[in-house]
Amino acid sequence: MAVAGLYRRILPSPPAIEFASSEGKRLFSESLQNGTMEGFFKLISHFQTQSEPAYCGLASLSMVLNALAIDPQRKWKGPWRWYDESMLDCCEPLEKVQTEGITFGKVACLAQCAGAKVESFRTNQSTIDDFRNHVAKCTSSEHCHLIASYHRKPFKQTGTGHFSPIGGYHAESDMALILDVARFKYPPHWVPLALLWEAMDTIDEATGRPRGFMLISSHQRAPSLLYTLSCRDESWVSMAKYLIDDVPILLKSEDLKNVHEVLSLLLMSLPACAGNFIKWVAEVRRQEEEGSSLSKEEKDRLAVKEEVLQQVHETELYKCVTDLLSSSTSNCKLRKKDSLTEIAANVCCEGAALLSGGLTSRNGICCRTCIRCLKDNGDEHTTVVSGTVVSGGGNEQEVDMLVPVSKAMARSSCDTTLNNCIVMHPANNDVLTVLLLALPPSTWLDIQDESLLAEIQGLVSTENLPDALQQEVLHLRWQLHYLKRCKDKEVDNDLTLP
């Protein structure tokens, strides 16, 4: 019985020049000498083939995110944090991408959600000269990569819309190197930059808008991601609607007299799913058998998280939220399960599952949980929760949980049990404070009392926040902005940040 199948395609040449050909090698060598292949080596180290025929956008983005060494802050497989196409699902369900592909705007959305800095340009928002300058700049750097969205027809290739990173530029012949992620179809190839611009300057039938290119880089100071919005749970749709649409209506409809009434109204009306929407990220590690020191990477990452936490505690808004949550009238949805004991039990069990690759919190019991203080090479101490997770079969997994603590608290006041330790770890009042700071500035404009409006705006303003907290808040605001635009199917109409 016959079975139909395809094995690659012949690369139409001209106009393309195959990367591995003698002419392709010459272009590579000369571009390398001229300094416009600097980004190539990072990209080629993470070059991947799209795993589905419609995953070109996801494959291109995961390749670029890994080349930029952006930490996903969640596991891929086993204990490993790594970008794979399956991790890029916050702006569009993977099942839909698999059948319909993905649009230019939603690839930009995914990059934003992943914590990258993104500049997006449709061809009607740029010029071929600007594009050439961006290509030359990105290929001369390891810290910025360019993804092109184009139609294959101008290259005489089969297929329609496609995404791929640009890996190099040969200035003398004005040719760009496309690292085609559909490697089962075409190998990497050089194309005339003017023809690439023509291929980008086509209309995507799914949106009715031109294609284009995006520049993806790391933020100068990467978000610490002490806090993050969870967009893997369906609850984010209702939470995004509440925060963007419902909150301004609530503020307009109520006759509010003071800050306490404003915060009480918002917190008491939070949807029941609020606790699944914004969380603080607890990092876990396999407990060291002998040494107790942290690596420099762990210490640096924890230090940034602690800096953010301390800066949250120093805001006036935090003090207002804390007072409200401690009052007898508070009925906030996030008050439960806030003790370090409960957090440690959940996180250590989850961490054991990540580290073992098989154990899950359902068949594991966290026990003998305690706080220890690890000493680094200097005089500093780091607070660590140590837990032993026992599976149903009797197997044990030792797990450490790195806990960001307020620097104002003494770190040496540790005991062998959590209940005898005083540690200012991230809690619900921190989470709520950051979530309120991350709301769009326009949220509060319908408060009727002008003096109250001015007071609230002073509390939630990001302009005077310390740098670390400001970056954290803006990252959450970008996440919220793109999640909401994806929900409303508007992300392809406007690629600007809030």
Secondary structure in CASP SS format (residue, H / E / C, confidence):
PFRMAT SS
TARGET T0000
AUTHOR 0000-0000-0000
METHOD secondary structure of the structure
MODEL  1
M C 1.00
A C 1.00
V C 1.00
A C 1.00
G C 1.00
L C 1.00
Y C 1.00
R C 1.00
R C 1.00
I C 1.00
L C 1.00
P C 1.00
S C 1.00
P C 1.00
P C 1.00
A C 1.00
I E 1.00
E E 1.00
F C 1.00
A C 1.00
S C 1.00
S H 1.00
E H 1.00
G H 1.00
K H 1.00
R H 1.00
L H 1.00
F H 1.00
S H 1.00
E H 1.00
S H 1.00
L H 1.00
Q H 1.00
N C 1.00
G C 1.00
T C 1.00
M C 1.00
E C 1.00
G C 1.00
F H 1.00
F H 1.00
K H 1.00
L H 1.00
I H 1.00
S H 1.00
H C 1.00
F C 1.00
Q C 1.00
T C 1.00
Q C 1.00
S C 1.00
E C 1.00
P C 1.00
A C 1.00
Y C 1.00
C H 1.00
G H 1.00
L H 1.00
A H 1.00
S H 1.00
L H 1.00
S H 1.00
M H 1.00
V H 1.00
L H 1.00
N H 1.00
A H 1.00
L C 1.00
A C 1.00
I C 1.00
D C 1.00
P C 1.00
Q C 1.00
R C 1.00
K C 1.00
W C 1.00
K E 1.00
G C 1.00
P C 1.00
W E 1.00
R C 1.00
W C 1.00
Y C 1.00
D C 1.00
E H 1.00
S H 1.00
M H 1.00
L C 1.00
D C 1.00
C C 1.00
C C 1.00
E C 1.00
P C 1.00
L H 1.00
E H 1.00
K H 1.00
V H 1.00
Q H 1.00
T H 1.00
E H 1.00
G C 1.00
I C 1.00
T C 1.00
F H 1.00
G H 1.00
K H 1.00
V H 1.00
A H 1.00
C H 1.00
L H 1.00
A H 1.00
Q H 1.00
C H 1.00
A C 1.00
G C 1.00
A C 1.00
K E 1.00
V E 1.00
E E 1.00
S E 1.00
F E 1.00
R E 1.00
T H 1.00
N H 1.00
Q H 1.00
S C 1.00
T C 1.00
I H 1.00
D H 1.00
D H 1.00
F H 1.00
R H 1.00
N H 1.00
H H 1.00
V H 1.00
A H 1.00
K H 1.00
C H 1.00
T H 1.00
S C 1.00
S C 1.00
E C 1.00
H C 1.00
C E 1.00
H E 1.00
L E 1.00
I E 1.00
A E 1.00
S E 1.00
Y E 1.00
H E 1.00
R C 1.00
K H 1.00
P H 1.00
F H 1.00
K C 1.00
Q C 1.00
T C 1.00
G C 1.00
T C 1.00
G E 1.00
H E 1.00
F E 1.00
S E 1.00
P E 1.00
I E 1.00
G E 1.00
G E 1.00
Y E 1.00
H E 1.00
A C 1.00
E C 1.00
S C 1.00
D C 1.00
M E 1.00
A E 1.00
L E 1.00
I E 1.00
L C 1.00
D C 1.00
V C 1.00
A C 1.00
R C 1.00
F C 1.00
K C 1.00
Y C 1.00
P C 1.00
P C 1.00
H E 1.00
W E 1.00
V E 1.00
P E 1.00
L H 1.00
A H 1.00
L H 1.00
L H 1.00
W H 1.00
E H 1.00
A H 1.00
M H 1.00
D C 1.00
T C 1.00
I E 1.00
D E 1.00
E C 1.00
A C 1.00
T C 1.00
G C 1.00
R E 1.00
P E 1.00
R C 1.00
G E 1.00
F E 1.00
M E 1.00
L E 1.00
I E 1.00
S E 1.00
S C 1.00
H C 1.00
Q C 1.00
R C 1.00
A C 1.00
P C 1.00
S C 1.00
L C 1.00
L C 1.00
Y E 1.00
T E 1.00
L E 1.00
S C 1.00
C C 1.00
R C 1.00
D C 1.00
E C 1.00
S H 1.00
W H 1.00
V H 1.00
S H 1.00
M H 1.00
A H 1.00
K H 1.00
Y H 1.00
L H 1.00
I H 1.00
D H 1.00
D H 1.00
V H 1.00
P H 1.00
I H 1.00
L H 1.00
L H 1.00
K H 1.00
S H 1.00
E C 1.00
D C 1.00
L C 1.00
K C 1.00
N C 1.00
V H 1.00
H H 1.00
E H 1.00
V H 1.00
L H 1.00
S H 1.00
L H 1.00
L H 1.00
L H 1.00
M H 1.00
S C 1.00
L C 1.00
P C 1.00
A H 1.00
C H 1.00
A H 1.00
G H 1.00
N H 1.00
F C 1.00
I E 1.00
K E 1.00
W E 1.00
V C 1.00
A C 1.00
E E 1.00
V E 1.00
R E 1.00
R E 1.00
Q C 1.00
E C 1.00
E C 1.00
E C 1.00
G C 1.00
S C 1.00
S C 1.00
L C 1.00
S C 1.00
K H 1.00
E H 1.00
E H 1.00
K H 1.00
D H 1.00
R H 1.00
L H 1.00
A H 1.00
V H 1.00
K H 1.00
E H 1.00
E H 1.00
V H 1.00
L H 1.00
Q H 1.00
Q H 1.00
V H 1.00
H H 1.00
E C 1.00
T C 1.00
E H 1.00
L H 1.00
Y H 1.00
K H 1.00
C H 1.00
V H 1.00
T H 1.00
D H 1.00
L H 1.00
L H 1.00
S H 1.00
S C 1.00
S C 1.00
T C 1.00
S C 1.00
N C 1.00
C C 1.00
K C 1.00
L C 1.00
R C 1.00
K C 1.00
K C 1.00
D C 1.00
S C 1.00
L H 1.00
T H 1.00
E H 1.00
I H 1.00
A H 1.00
A H 1.00
N H 1.00
V H 1.00
C H 1.00
C H 1.00
E H 1.00
G H 1.00
A H 1.00
A H 1.00
L H 1.00
L H 1.00
S H 1.00
G C 1.00
G C 1.00
L C 1.00
T C 1.00
S C 1.00
R C 1.00
N C 1.00
G E 1.00
I E 1.00
C E 1.00
C E 1.00
R E 1.00
T E 1.00
C E 1.00
I E 1.00
R E 1.00
C E 1.00
L E 1.00
K E 1.00
D C 1.00
N C 1.00
G C 1.00
D C 1.00
E C 1.00
H E 1.00
T E 1.00
T E 1.00
V E 1.00
V E 1.00
S E 1.00
G E 1.00
T E 1.00
V E 1.00
V E 1.00
S E 1.00
G C 1.00
G C 1.00
G C 1.00
N C 1.00
E E 1.00
Q E 1.00
E E 1.00
V E 1.00
D E 1.00
M E 1.00
L E 1.00
V C 1.00
P C 1.00
V C 1.00
S C 1.00
K C 1.00
A C 1.00
M C 1.00
A C 1.00
R C 1.00
S C 1.00
S C 1.00
C C 1.00
D C 1.00
T C 1.00
T C 1.00
L H 1.00
N H 1.00
N H 1.00
C C 1.00
I C 1.00
V C 1.00
M C 1.00
H C 1.00
P C 1.00
A C 1.00
N H 1.00
N H 1.00
D H 1.00
V H 1.00
L H 1.00
T H 1.00
V H 1.00
L H 1.00
L H 1.00
L H 1.00
A H 1.00
L C 1.00
P C 1.00
P H 1.00
S H 1.00
T H 1.00
W H 1.00
L C 1.00
D C 1.00
I C 1.00
Q C 1.00
D C 1.00
E H 1.00
S H 1.00
L H 1.00
L H 1.00
A H 1.00
E H 1.00
I H 1.00
Q H 1.00
G H 1.00
L H 1.00
V H 1.00
S C 1.00
T C 1.00
E C 1.00
N C 1.00
L C 1.00
P C 1.00
D H 1.00
A H 1.00
L H 1.00
Q H 1.00
Q H 1.00
E H 1.00
V H 1.00
L H 1.00
H H 1.00
L H 1.00
R H 1.00
W H 1.00
Q H 1.00
L H 1.00
H H 1.00
Y H 1.00
L H 1.00
K H 1.00
R H 1.00
C H 1.00
K H 1.00
D C 1.00
K C 1.00
E C 1.00
V C 1.00
D C 1.00
N C 1.00
D C 1.00
L C 1.00
T C 1.00
L C 1.00
P C 1.00
END
